[in-house]
Amino acid sequence: MTRRLSMHMKIKKRKCEYRIGTHMIVLITLAWILVPLYIAVITSFMSDIESQSAAFHWWPELGFTFEWYTKAFTSNVGGSNFTKAFINTFGMYVPAVAVGVFTSAMSAYAFAKIDFKLSKPMFAILMWTMTLPQQLNVVISYLIYEQIGWLNTIWPITIPRMLGSIGIVFFLRQYYLTIPGDLIGAARVDGLGHFGIFMRIMVPISVPAMLAQFVLNFISAYNDYTGPLLYLDDSSMWTVSLLVARYGDGGFIQYWSLKMAGGVIAMVPMVILYL
C-alpha cells in the first residue's frame, strides 16, 4: 500500500513538473511575441520628446497622445498616404491571391486525382523548386519585366501571384488525396468531365482549405516589401509596407512615435482578417 502510494505521488509530481515546464515555455514564447508588440503600441502614444529619449520608458511619463495616429492618416509621404496605400494594397493583392488560390487548386486536383504519365516527376520537380532561395529569381525577373515594359506597373506584383503557388498546390493536393475516389467515379458516371468535377465537387468540398490558404497567402503578400520596392517607383502606387517603411523618416531624425503609429495601423487589417 505504501509502495503504491509512493508511486502515485511520484507520478503526480512528474505531471506537475511537466505542466510547470510546459507553462514556462508558453509564457516565454508569449513574452517573446507580446513585448515587442507592446513597445510598438506604447511608443505610438508617446510624445515626440519622450520617444526619442535615450532612456526607454515602459509607460508614457509625459502622458498619452493620439497626435501621431491623426498625422499618420493626414500626412503625405512622397505624395502618398494611408488611404491610398490601403486601396493600392487591397486592389493589387485580393484579386491576385484569389485567382492564385483557384489556379493552384486546379493544379492540385490534377496531381491528386488525374492519372497521367509525368504526374509524379512533375510534382517532384515542383517540390524541388521550393528549396531554391527566392533571391535567385530576383535579378532574372527584374530583367524580364524590364524588357517587356512592366516596371513601375502592378503587373510584376499581381500576375505571378495569379499563376498560383507551389505551397498551395502541395497543401491542397494532400487535402484532395483524402477525398474518396468513389465520389469522383460517381460524378464521371453522371457525365461530368474533370472541369465539372472540380467546379461542382472539389471546390465546394475544399472551400475551408482554400480560404485558409487565401488568408495565409494574402498576409504574406500584404507584408511583402521587396516586390513593391523593386517594381513600384511611383509613390502613388505604393503599398502599405512601402509607406510604413518611409513613415517617420526625417533624414537624420527618426520620428519613432509616427513610425510605430503607422505600424499599428497597418497591423489592424491583418488582425481583423485573422479574427
C-alpha positions as CSV (number, residue, x, y, z in Angstrom):
1,M,0.0,0.0,0.0
2,T,2.9,2.3,1.0
3,R,4.7,1.5,-2.3
4,R,1.6,2.2,-4.4
5,L,1.1,5.5,-2.6
6,S,4.7,6.4,-3.2
7,M,4.5,5.6,-6.9
8,H,1.3,7.6,-7.2
9,M,3.0,10.6,-5.5
10,K,6.0,10.3,-7.9
11,I,3.7,10.2,-11.0
12,K,1.7,13.2,-9.7
13,K,5.0,15.1,-9.1
14,R,6.2,14.4,-12.6
15,K,2.9,15.5,-14.1
16,C,3.1,18.7,-12.0
17,E,6.7,19.3,-13.2
18,Y,5.7,18.7,-16.8
19,R,2.8,21.2,-16.5
20,I,5.1,23.8,-14.9
21,G,7.7,23.3,-17.7
22,T,5.1,23.5,-20.4
23,H,3.6,26.7,-19.0
24,M,7.0,28.2,-18.6
25,I,7.7,27.6,-22.3
26,V,4.3,29.0,-23.3
27,L,4.9,32.1,-21.2
28,I,8.4,32.7,-22.5
29,T,7.1,32.4,-26.1
30,L,4.2,34.7,-25.4
31,A,6.6,37.3,-23.9
32,W,8.8,37.0,-26.9
33,I,5.9,37.9,-29.1
34,L,4.0,40.4,-26.9
35,V,6.8,42.5,-25.5
36,P,7.9,44.0,-28.9
37,L,4.2,44.5,-29.8
38,Y,3.7,46.3,-26.5
39,I,6.7,48.5,-27.1
40,A,5.4,49.4,-30.6
41,V,1.9,50.2,-29.3
42,I,3.0,52.2,-26.3
43,T,5.6,54.2,-28.3
44,S,2.9,55.3,-30.7
45,F,1.2,57.1,-27.8
46,M,4.3,58.8,-26.5
47,S,5.2,62.4,-27.2
48,D,8.0,63.1,-29.7
49,I,10.4,64.2,-27.0
50,E,9.8,61.0,-24.9
51,S,10.0,58.6,-27.9
52,Q,13.4,60.0,-28.9
53,S,14.8,60.0,-25.4
54,A,17.8,57.8,-24.7
55,A,16.1,56.2,-21.7
56,F,13.2,54.0,-22.7
57,H,10.0,54.3,-20.7
58,W,7.6,51.4,-20.4
59,W,4.8,53.9,-19.8
60,P,4.3,57.4,-21.3
61,E,5.5,59.6,-18.4
62,L,4.6,62.8,-20.3
63,G,1.0,61.5,-20.9
64,F,-0.8,59.8,-23.8
65,T,-1.3,61.5,-27.1
66,F,-3.2,60.5,-30.2
67,E,-1.4,63.1,-32.3
68,W,0.6,60.5,-34.3
69,Y,-2.4,58.5,-35.4
70,T,-4.0,61.6,-36.7
71,K,-0.8,62.6,-38.5
72,A,-0.5,59.0,-39.9
73,F,-3.8,59.4,-41.8
74,T,-3.3,63.1,-42.7
75,S,0.4,63.2,-43.6
76,N,1.6,62.6,-47.1
77,V,4.9,60.7,-47.7
78,G,6.1,61.3,-51.2
79,G,2.6,62.1,-52.3
80,S,1.1,59.0,-50.8
81,N,-0.9,58.4,-47.6
82,F,-2.5,55.5,-45.7
83,T,-5.9,55.7,-47.5
84,K,-4.3,55.5,-50.9
85,A,-1.8,52.8,-49.8
86,F,-4.7,50.6,-48.4
87,I,-6.6,51.0,-51.7
88,N,-3.5,50.0,-53.7
89,T,-2.6,47.1,-51.5
90,F,-6.1,45.5,-51.4
91,G,-6.7,46.3,-55.1
92,M,-3.5,44.6,-56.1
93,Y,-3.4,41.6,-53.8
94,V,-7.0,40.5,-53.2
95,P,-7.8,39.6,-56.8
96,A,-4.2,38.3,-57.4
97,V,-4.3,35.9,-54.4
98,A,-7.9,34.8,-55.0
99,V,-7.1,33.9,-58.6
100,G,-3.8,32.3,-57.5
101,V,-5.6,30.0,-55.0
102,F,-8.1,29.0,-57.6
103,T,-5.4,28.1,-60.2
104,S,-3.4,26.3,-57.5
105,A,-6.4,24.3,-56.6
106,M,-6.9,23.2,-60.2
107,S,-3.2,22.1,-60.3
108,A,-3.6,20.3,-57.0
109,Y,-6.7,18.4,-58.3
110,A,-4.8,17.3,-61.4
111,F,-1.9,16.0,-59.4
112,A,-4.1,14.3,-56.8
113,K,-6.9,12.8,-59.0
114,I,-5.8,12.6,-62.6
115,D,-3.5,9.8,-63.5
116,F,-1.1,10.8,-66.2
117,K,2.5,9.6,-67.0
118,L,4.5,12.6,-65.8
119,S,2.5,13.3,-62.7
120,K,5.0,12.2,-60.1
121,P,8.1,13.6,-61.8
122,M,6.5,16.9,-62.4
123,F,5.3,17.1,-58.8
124,A,8.7,16.2,-57.6
125,I,10.3,19.0,-59.7
126,L,7.8,21.5,-58.3
127,M,8.6,20.4,-54.7
128,W,12.3,20.7,-55.5
129,T,11.9,24.3,-56.6
130,M,10.5,25.1,-53.1
131,T,14.1,24.6,-51.8
132,L,15.6,27.3,-54.0
133,P,16.2,30.7,-52.4
134,Q,13.7,33.3,-53.7
135,Q,16.5,35.8,-54.1
136,L,17.9,33.7,-57.0
137,N,15.0,34.8,-59.2
138,V,15.1,38.5,-58.4
139,V,17.7,39.6,-60.9
140,I,16.3,37.4,-63.7
141,S,12.7,38.5,-63.0
142,Y,13.7,42.2,-62.9
143,L,15.5,41.9,-66.3
144,I,12.5,40.1,-67.9
145,Y,10.0,42.7,-66.6
146,E,12.2,45.5,-67.8
147,Q,12.4,44.0,-71.3
148,I,8.6,43.7,-71.6
149,G,7.9,47.2,-70.0
150,W,6.3,46.1,-66.8
151,L,8.5,48.2,-64.4
152,N,6.5,50.7,-62.4
153,T,3.3,48.8,-63.1
154,I,1.2,46.5,-61.0
155,W,1.8,43.5,-63.3
156,P,5.0,42.2,-61.7
157,I,3.2,42.2,-58.4
158,T,-0.1,40.6,-59.5
159,I,0.4,38.3,-62.5
160,P,2.9,35.9,-60.8
161,R,0.6,35.5,-57.9
162,M,-2.3,34.8,-60.2
163,L,-0.4,31.8,-61.6
164,G,-0.5,30.1,-58.3
165,S,1.9,29.0,-55.6
166,I,3.7,25.7,-55.2
167,G,3.0,25.7,-51.4
168,I,-0.8,26.0,-52.1
169,V,-0.6,23.2,-54.6
170,F,1.2,20.9,-52.1
171,F,-1.3,21.7,-49.3
172,L,-4.4,21.2,-51.4
173,R,-3.1,18.1,-53.1
174,Q,-2.8,16.5,-49.7
175,Y,-6.3,17.6,-49.0
176,Y,-7.7,16.2,-52.2
177,L,-6.0,12.9,-51.7
178,T,-8.2,12.3,-48.7
179,I,-11.4,12.6,-50.8
180,P,-12.7,9.1,-51.8
181,G,-12.2,8.2,-55.4
182,D,-15.7,6.7,-55.5
183,L,-17.2,10.2,-55.3
184,I,-15.3,11.2,-58.4
185,G,-16.2,7.9,-60.1
186,A,-19.9,8.6,-59.4
187,A,-19.6,12.0,-60.9
188,R,-18.0,10.5,-64.0
189,V,-20.9,8.1,-64.4
190,D,-23.2,11.1,-64.2
191,G,-21.4,12.6,-67.2
192,L,-19.2,15.2,-65.6
193,G,-15.7,15.9,-67.0
194,H,-12.7,16.8,-65.0
195,F,-13.6,20.6,-65.0
196,G,-17.1,19.8,-64.0
197,I,-15.9,17.5,-61.2
198,F,-13.5,20.2,-60.0
199,M,-16.1,23.0,-60.0
200,R,-19.1,21.1,-58.7
201,I,-17.5,18.7,-56.2
202,M,-13.9,19.6,-55.3
203,V,-14.3,23.3,-54.9
204,P,-17.4,23.2,-52.6
205,I,-15.7,20.5,-50.5
206,S,-12.4,22.3,-50.2
207,V,-13.8,25.8,-49.5
208,P,-12.4,25.8,-45.9
209,A,-8.9,24.7,-47.1
210,M,-8.9,27.3,-49.9
211,L,-10.0,30.1,-47.6
212,A,-7.2,29.1,-45.1
213,Q,-4.7,29.3,-48.0
214,F,-6.1,32.6,-49.1
215,V,-5.7,34.1,-45.7
216,L,-2.1,32.9,-45.3
217,N,-1.0,34.0,-48.7
218,F,-2.8,37.3,-48.5
219,I,-0.9,38.0,-45.3
220,S,2.3,37.1,-47.0
221,A,1.5,39.4,-49.9
222,Y,0.4,42.2,-47.6
223,N,3.7,42.1,-45.7
224,D,5.8,41.8,-48.9
225,Y,8.3,44.7,-49.0
226,T,10.9,43.5,-51.6
227,G,8.5,43.2,-54.6
228,P,6.9,46.7,-54.4
229,L,10.3,48.2,-53.6
230,L,11.8,46.8,-56.8
231,Y,8.9,47.4,-59.2
232,L,6.9,50.4,-57.9
233,D,8.8,53.7,-58.3
234,D,5.7,55.9,-58.5
235,S,4.7,56.9,-54.9
236,S,1.0,56.9,-56.0
237,M,1.3,53.1,-56.4
238,W,3.0,52.4,-53.0
239,T,1.6,49.6,-50.9
240,V,1.2,49.7,-47.1
241,S,4.5,48.0,-46.5
242,L,6.4,50.6,-48.5
243,L,4.6,53.5,-46.9
244,V,5.2,52.3,-43.3
245,A,8.9,51.9,-44.0
246,R,9.1,55.6,-45.0
247,Y,6.8,57.0,-42.3
248,G,8.6,59.0,-39.7
249,D,11.8,59.1,-41.7
250,G,13.2,62.6,-41.2
251,G,16.7,62.0,-42.6
252,F,19.0,62.3,-39.6
253,I,16.0,62.3,-37.2
254,Q,13.6,59.3,-36.8
255,Y,10.1,60.1,-35.6
256,W,9.6,56.9,-33.7
257,S,6.1,57.6,-32.5
258,L,4.9,58.3,-36.0
259,K,6.6,55.1,-37.3
260,M,5.0,53.0,-34.5
261,A,1.6,54.5,-35.1
262,G,1.9,53.7,-38.8
263,G,2.9,50.1,-38.0
264,V,0.0,49.7,-35.6
265,I,-2.5,51.0,-38.2
266,A,-1.0,48.7,-40.8
267,M,-1.5,45.7,-38.5
268,V,-5.2,46.3,-37.9
269,P,-6.5,44.8,-41.2
270,M,-4.4,41.6,-40.6
271,V,-5.8,41.2,-37.1
272,I,-9.4,41.6,-38.5
273,L,-8.6,39.1,-41.2
274,Y,-7.4,36.5,-38.7
275,L,-10.5,37.0,-36.5
